[in-house]
Amino acid sequence: MTKFIAFVFLALAGFSTPSFAQATNASLIGNYAVTGTETDGAKYDGEGTLAVTMDKSGALELKWDGGKYVGIGQVVGNQLAVGSIADGRVVIAVMDIKPDGSLEGKWWRRTDAGTKGTEVWKKK
């Protein structure tokens, strides 16, 4: 009976454990190709770029399209929380970190009526 209980415990632990290691700020450093949608759901025109570096404080610095848009990010579990400025307005994003190293999530910009902003980042 004890062996059976131990087996059940181990099996349940396996189901509750993430299938990949948790990301760190350092693991996201690099260059990405970006696709997505505006907050009204319209697709981006073409593919953008994103450079992710680390500040001396340990926070991630994000620069889209050669610095046209800038932001700061922090890994929390297997998500990346991002605050940035676009077109003079505050933007927040929550990105899921995928096992293949890509990120996918939603973003919202202050005063935009829509809530359909999305981005997908694929490491180059």
C-alpha positions as CSV (number, residue, x, y, z in Angstrom):
1,M,0.0,0.0,0.0
2,T,2.8,2.4,0.8
3,K,4.4,1.8,-2.6
4,F,1.1,2.6,-4.3
5,I,0.6,5.8,-2.3
6,A,4.2,6.9,-3.2
7,F,3.5,6.0,-6.9
8,V,0.3,8.1,-6.9
9,F,2.1,11.0,-5.2
10,L,4.9,11.0,-7.8
11,A,2.4,10.7,-10.7
12,L,0.4,13.7,-9.4
13,A,3.6,15.7,-8.9
14,G,4.5,15.0,-12.5
15,F,1.2,16.5,-13.7
16,S,1.6,19.6,-11.6
17,T,5.2,20.3,-12.6
18,P,5.7,22.6,-15.6
19,S,6.9,20.8,-18.7
20,F,9.8,23.3,-19.1
21,A,12.1,25.2,-16.8
22,Q,11.1,28.6,-15.8
23,A,12.6,31.4,-17.8
24,T,14.9,34.1,-16.4
25,N,15.5,37.6,-17.6
26,A,18.9,36.5,-18.9
27,S,17.3,33.7,-21.0
28,L,15.3,36.3,-23.0
29,I,18.3,38.5,-24.1
30,G,18.5,38.6,-27.9
31,N,16.8,39.8,-31.1
32,Y,13.3,38.9,-32.1
33,A,11.0,39.1,-35.1
34,V,7.7,40.6,-34.1
35,T,4.2,40.1,-35.6
36,G,0.9,41.2,-34.1
37,T,-2.3,43.1,-34.1
38,E,-3.3,46.6,-33.1
39,T,-5.8,47.1,-30.2
40,D,-8.6,47.3,-32.8
41,G,-7.6,43.9,-34.2
42,A,-5.9,45.2,-37.4
43,K,-2.8,43.2,-38.3
44,Y,0.6,44.9,-38.2
45,D,2.1,46.1,-41.5
46,G,4.9,43.5,-42.0
47,E,7.3,42.2,-39.5
48,G,8.9,44.3,-36.8
49,T,12.1,43.8,-34.8
50,L,12.7,43.8,-31.1
51,A,16.1,43.9,-29.3
52,V,16.1,42.7,-25.6
53,T,19.1,43.6,-23.4
54,M,19.6,43.7,-19.7
55,D,20.1,46.9,-17.7
56,K,22.7,47.0,-14.9
57,S,19.8,46.7,-12.5
58,G,18.8,43.3,-13.9
59,A,15.6,44.6,-15.6
60,L,15.1,43.9,-19.3
61,E,15.3,46.8,-21.7
62,L,13.2,46.4,-24.9
63,K,13.6,48.4,-28.1
64,W,11.1,47.8,-30.9
65,D,12.0,48.8,-34.5
66,G,15.4,50.3,-33.7
67,G,14.3,52.2,-30.7
68,K,11.1,53.7,-32.1
69,Y,9.3,52.2,-29.0
70,V,11.0,51.4,-25.7
71,G,10.1,49.5,-22.7
72,I,11.1,47.6,-19.6
73,G,10.3,44.0,-18.6
74,Q,10.5,41.5,-15.8
75,V,10.1,37.8,-15.9
76,V,7.5,36.5,-13.4
77,G,7.2,32.7,-13.5
78,N,6.8,31.8,-17.2
79,Q,5.5,35.2,-18.2
80,L,7.1,38.5,-19.1
81,A,5.4,41.7,-17.7
82,V,6.2,44.7,-19.9
83,G,5.7,48.4,-19.5
84,S,6.4,50.7,-22.4
85,I,5.5,53.9,-24.2
86,A,4.1,54.0,-27.7
87,D,2.8,57.1,-29.5
88,G,3.1,59.0,-26.2
89,R,0.8,56.6,-24.4
90,V,1.5,54.1,-21.7
91,V,1.4,50.4,-22.8
92,I,1.3,47.3,-20.7
93,A,1.8,43.8,-22.1
94,V,1.7,40.3,-20.6
95,M,3.7,37.8,-22.7
96,D,3.7,34.0,-22.2
97,I,7.1,32.5,-22.6
98,K,6.8,29.4,-24.7
99,P,9.1,26.2,-24.4
100,D,10.6,27.0,-27.9
101,G,11.8,30.4,-26.6
102,S,9.2,32.5,-28.4
103,L,6.8,34.8,-26.6
104,E,3.1,35.4,-27.2
105,G,0.7,37.7,-25.5
106,K,-1.6,40.6,-25.3
107,W,-1.0,44.3,-24.9
108,W,-3.1,47.4,-24.0
109,R,-2.5,51.1,-24.7
110,R,-3.9,53.8,-22.6
111,T,-7.0,55.5,-24.2
112,D,-7.3,52.9,-27.0
113,A,-10.9,51.7,-27.2
114,G,-9.9,48.2,-28.4
115,T,-8.5,45.3,-26.4
116,K,-7.3,43.1,-29.3
117,G,-3.6,44.0,-29.2
118,T,-1.4,41.0,-29.6
119,E,2.2,40.2,-30.3
120,V,4.3,37.2,-31.1
121,W,8.1,37.4,-30.7
122,K,10.3,34.8,-32.4
123,K,14.0,34.7,-31.5
124,K,16.3,35.2,-34.5
